[in-house]
Each structure stands twice: as structure tokens, then as C-alpha cells.
């Protein structure tokens, strides 16, 4: 987990009201790490000789990266507390990560980048689930 994420949450004027700050910081970090990893996996898939067979993986990677980035941004914001939006993006992120992990796991034995991506997706999926459970 990034020290800066926790530091920023603690420095926020309403930071003391944030429930489960450690879990929130872990989820923010997992979202942004997953977004970067999915983007990297999509790019690596494009460099593979069998790129046509990886089209669904590339699309899933890019969709997941976008959802993770949006989720990380939304859950970073502590002012206003739009809980219905927060819950919706966390649920969407959890679903996108599960879908992407499943797709990348199909290629994990052949492509190391897909194995790494699936791991990042599973981590983010779990972090979103933890945050949703703290509600």
C-alpha cells in the first residue's frame, strides 16, 4: 500500500470520518495497480504473434483498466459521501476484475503478462469486496 495514499486520507479534513481507512487505502492502491497492470497486459498482448486470438483479452484488459481507474478516483474522494455511487463503482470494479482475471487465467500458462494481470485483478476484486463488506 502506498504511504502517500494513507497520508492523504489522514490529512483530509474529513479523514477522521472515513470508515476503515486502511482498507480504503488498500483498495485505492489495488485499483490503480490493477489499472496499470491491465493496460500493460493489453499492450503485451498486442505484441504477441497470436494477437488475433487475444482480442477478447485485450478488450477485457482495457475495460478493466478503465473501471479500476474510475473506481480508484471515486473512492479517493471523501467530500460529500455519495454512497450509492461509491457502492455502484465498487461493485462494477469487482465484476470487471473477476471477468478480466478469468480471461487472463485462460492464457496464464502461455503468457506471463496474463498471469501477472490475473493476480492483480484478483487482488483488486478482493479489495473491493472487503470495502463493500465494511459498507
TORKOLDREN-623508 format. One line per field, with one value per residue (C-alpha): residue number from 1; x, y, z; residue in three letters. Coordinates in pm, whole numbers, plus 32768, in hexadecimal, padded with zeros to 4 digits. Each point is the difference from the previous one (the first is absolute). Layout:
REM TORKOLDREN-623508
resi: (NUM:...)
px: (X:...)
py: (Y:...)
pz: (Z:...)
resn: (Ala:...)
END
This chain:
REM TORKOLDREN-623508
resi: (1:2:3:4:5:6:7:8:9:10:11:12:13:14:15:16:17:18:19:20:21:22:23:24:25:26:27:28:29:30:31:32:33:34:35:36:37:38:39:40:41:42:43:44:45:46:47:48:49:50:51:52:53:54:55:56:57:58:59:60:61:62:63:64:65:66:67:68:69:70:71:72:73:74:75:76:77:78:79:80:81:82:83:84:85:86:87:88:89:90:91:92:93:94:95:96:97:98:99:100:101:102:103:104:105:106:107:108:109:110:111:112:113:114:115:116:117:118:119:120:121:122:123:124:125:126:127:128:129:130:131:132:133:134:135)
px: (8000:807F:806A:7F7F:7EA1:7FE7:80A2:7F08:7ED6:8082:8042:7EA1:7F2E:7EF4:80F9:7FA2:7EA2:807C:7FA6:8111:810E:80FA:7F0D:7FA9:8170:803E:7EDE:806F:815E:7F78:7F23:811A:80F6:7F01:7FBB:8172:802C:7ED3:807D:8156:7F65:7F32:8138:80C2:7EE4:8019:816F:7FB9:800B:7EA7:7F64:7EBC:7FC0:8033:7F02:7F0A:8117:806F:7E9D:7FC7:814D:7FAD:7E9F:8082:8110:7EFF:7F13:811C:807D:7EA3:7FC9:814D:7FA9:7E9F:8060:811F:7F05:7F92:7F31:7E8A:7FE3:7F3C:7FD0:7F1C:8100:811F:7F51:7FAA:8166:808B:7F0C:8055:8174:7FDA:7F44:80F7:8125:7F5E:7FB8:815D:80A4:7F36:8067:816F:8008:7FAD:8152:80CB:80CB:8065:802A:80A4:7F5D:7EAA:805F:8075:7EC8:7F1A:80AD:7FD5:7E93:7FBE:80A7:7F2A:7EC5:8041:8051:7EB8:7F48:809C:7FA1:7E9D:7FE0:8062:7EE9)
py: (8000:8157:80DA:812E:7F74:7FCC:814F:80B4:7F51:8060:8168:8032:80E5:7EF3:7EE4:7FA3:7FAF:7F0C:7EA0:7EFA:80E8:7EE3:7F35:8133:804B:7E93:8008:8149:7F72:7EB8:80BC:80D4:7EDD:7F28:8113:801C:7E87:7FD1:8111:7F59:7EAD:808A:809B:7EBB:7F3F:80EB:7FA1:7E8A:7F3F:7F74:8158:7FA4:7EE9:80FA:8101:7FB0:800E:8154:808A:7F73:808E:815A:7FFE:7F8F:810A:8111:7F83:7FDF:8160:8092:7F3A:806B:816A:7FED:7F4F:80F4:811D:8028:813E:7FD5:7E8A:7F8F:7EA3:7F7F:8062:7F77:7EB2:7FEF:803E:7F07:7EF8:8050:7FEF:7EB4:7F74:808E:7F71:7EA9:7FFB:8074:7F08:7EE3:8066:802D:7EB6:7F52:8079:8005:7EC7:8083:8174:807C:8156:7F5C:7F46:8144:80B5:7EF1:801C:817B:7FDC:7F00:80E5:8128:7F2B:7F93:8163:8081:7EE3:8056:816D:7FA4:7F1F:8120:80C2)
pz: (8000:7FAB:8120:7F42:7FE0:8179:8047:7F1F:809E:8158:7F96:7F75:80DE:800B:8011:8161:7F84:7EF8:806D:7FEC:7F7A:7FE0:7F2F:7F33:7FBE:7F9F:7F0C:7F63:7FD0:7F74:7F08:7F74:7FFA:7F4C:7F01:7FB0:7FF2:7F1B:7F17:7FF8:7FBC:7EDF:7F6C:802B:7F5B:7ED6:7FDD:7FFA:7EB7:804C:8033:7F4E:80FB:811C:7F86:8118:8101:7F80:800B:815D:8078:7F80:808C:8152:7FFF:7FBF:810E:80FC:7FB9:8028:8140:8094:7FB7:808D:8143:8039:801F:8168:7FE3:7FDA:8036:7ECD:808D:7EEB:7EF9:80D0:802D:7E8E:7F8C:80FD:7F83:7E96:804C:80B2:7ED3:7F00:80C1:801D:7E8A:7FA4:80EC:7F69:7EA1:8055:80BF:7EB5:7F78:8142:7FB4:7EA9:804D:813F:7FD7:8010:813F:80A1:7F8F:8088:8153:8008:7F9E:8112:80FF:7F94:7FF4:8166:8076:7F6E:80AC:8150:7FDA:7F97:8132:80E8:7F5F)
resn: (Unk:Unk:Unk:Unk:Unk:Unk:Unk:Unk:Unk:Unk:Unk:Unk:Unk:Unk:Unk:Unk:Unk:Unk:Unk:Unk:Unk:Unk:Unk:Unk:Unk:Unk:Unk:Unk:Unk:Unk:Unk:Unk:Unk:Unk:Unk:Unk:Unk:Unk:Unk:Unk:Unk:Unk:Unk:Unk:Unk:Unk:Unk:Unk:Unk:Unk:Unk:Unk:Unk:Unk:Unk:Unk:Unk:Unk:Unk:Unk:Unk:Unk:Unk:Unk:Unk:Unk:Unk:Unk:Unk:Unk:Unk:Unk:Unk:Unk:Unk:Unk:Unk:Unk:Unk:Unk:Unk:Unk:Unk:Unk:Unk:Unk:Unk:Unk:Unk:Unk:Unk:Unk:Unk:Unk:Unk:Unk:Unk:Unk:Unk:Unk:Unk:Unk:Unk:Unk:Unk:Unk:Unk:Unk:Unk:Unk:Unk:Unk:Unk:Unk:Unk:Unk:Unk:Unk:Unk:Unk:Unk:Unk:Unk:Unk:Unk:Unk:Unk:Unk:Unk:Unk:Unk:Unk:Unk:Unk:Unk)
END
